[in-house]
Amino acid sequence: MGESEQTLTGERADLVAQLTKTRRFLRVTTRGLSDEQAAQRTTVSELCLGGLIKHVTLVERQWARFIVEGPGAMSWDGSNAEEWGSGFTMLPGETLAGLLERYEEVASITDALVAELPDLDAEQPLPDAPWFEKGARWSARGVLLHVIAETAHHSGHADIIREALDGSKTMG
């Protein structure tokens, strides 16, 4: 538990606590796996457990940057589609331990940001992308709630992948 987490109260403490909880559920799905198992696809999807950790790390990092820097942190022009796609898989040389370590680093940065933000109501315009409503703006609070939802969403994917891999379940 970081210093900022110990001193947070109210809404900020609740946001960090929920982020911590959803991250933990996702990380638990990788418990005891080898790199090969973490890279294994167990469904027709391209998703693997290591790839999901890698993806949520990228997403959380981008959204935290968005809170501070605005839409430029989320640029999408189609030229980075291959890079985005590789964010769901483990590439040669990547390890589960390394991906989990990077995820922890990004989580610490996000948690510190929540503690330091002057105003959770501060808004940024969403970037121009087909999946965002044109002209929409999100507050820092809204972004954090989105990161929580995204992490929980992918934690469900991870549960299915892990259960198909070896029968293990996050809960139960």
N, C-alpha and C positions, 0 to 999 in steps of 0.2 A: 504494500500500500504506500503510495507516494505521499509526500508532505501535503500537496494541494488537496488530495482526497481526504486527509485527516482534518483539514480546516474548513472544508466546504459544509454549508448548511442549506436547508431549504431546497429550492428547485435545482440548483447546481449539484447538490449532493445526490438528489434523486436521479438526475441525468447521468452522472458518472456511475452511480450504483447500477443503473439499468444497463449502461454500456458494458460495465465489468461483467455483469451476469450473462449477457448475451454472448460476449466474447468467450467466457469460460465454457458455456455450453458448446460452442463451436470447437474450441481447442480440445475438449474432452473427447470428441469423436476421433481424434488422432492418437489417443493414448495407446502406447505400446506398439505402434506400427513401425515397420521398417520403411526406408525410403521407397523401396519397390512397391510395398503395399499402398503407401500414400499416393503414389503416382498411378495406381491401377484404376482403370475405368471398370465399374461394376454394372453399369446400365448402358443403354444405347446412347446416352448423353456423352458429351466430351468431358464432363466434369469428373474430377477426382478429388480426394480430400486435400492433398497438397495444393492443388489448383484453387480450391475454394479458399484456403487460408491466404494464398497469394492474391486472389481477387479481392477479398474483403480488406486486405491490407492496402491495396491500391486505392480502392473506393474510399476508405476512411481517410487516407492521406489526402486524396484529391478534395474531398468535401471539407476537411479541416483547412486546407489552403484556400478553398473558395470563401470560407467565412472571413478570412483575412484579406485575400487578394481580389476577390470578385470573380467574374466569369472567365477571365483569362486562365485561371487555374484548371478549368474544365474544358479546354479547347478540344474541338472535334471537327475535323475536316475530311474524314474518310481516309486520309493518308496514313493514319495510325491504326487502321483496322486490324492489321496483322499483329501489331504489338498488343492491342486490346485483346484479341483472340488468344494470344499466348499467355495472357494473364489468368487463364482458367486451367492451365496445365502445368505440370512440373517439367521443366526443360532439363536436358542433360547437364549434370553438374550441380543442380539445385538439390538441396537436402531438406527434409522435413524440419530438422532442428534449425536450419538457417531461416526457413520461412517463418517458423514460429518465433524465432528471435526478432526478426524484422517486424512481425505483427506486434510483438510486445513493445518495441521501440515506438512504433506509430501510435499505439494505444497510450503510451506515456505522454507523447506530444499532444494528443487530443485532450487527454485529461487535464494537462497543464493549461491548454487553451481555454477549456471550460472555466477553470479557476480564475484565469487572468482577463477574460473578456469583460470589457467595461459594461456591455449591454447585450443581453440575449435577444433583444428586440431589433438590433441592428440588422438591416437588410442589404442584400446584394441582388442585382438582377441576374436571373438565370441566363446561361449562355444560349445562343441561338442553336438549337438542335431539334430534330423532329420529335423527340420524346418529351420535350418541355413545352408547356403552354407559352405561347408567344407573349412577351411582355411581363411574364410573371416574375415575382421577387420572393426570395425566401429569407426569413430571419435566421439568425444563428440557431435559435431554439428549434425552428423547423428543420434545419439541416441536421442537427443532432438527433432529432426524432427520426429522421429519414435513415441515418446511419444505424440507429438501433433496429429499425424495422428491416433494413437490408441485411444486417448481421443475423437477425433472428430467422429471416427468410432462408438464407444460405445455411444456417444451422440445421434447418429441416432437411435441406438437400443432403447435407453431410450425414445426418442420421440414416437416411435411406442408403446412401453409398456404403457406409460402414456396416450396416446390417447385411447388405448383400455381399460384402467382402468376407465377413467372418461370423456373422450372427450377433455381434455385440450391439448393445443398445445404450444410448446415452442415459436413458432413464428406464429402469425396470429390468 
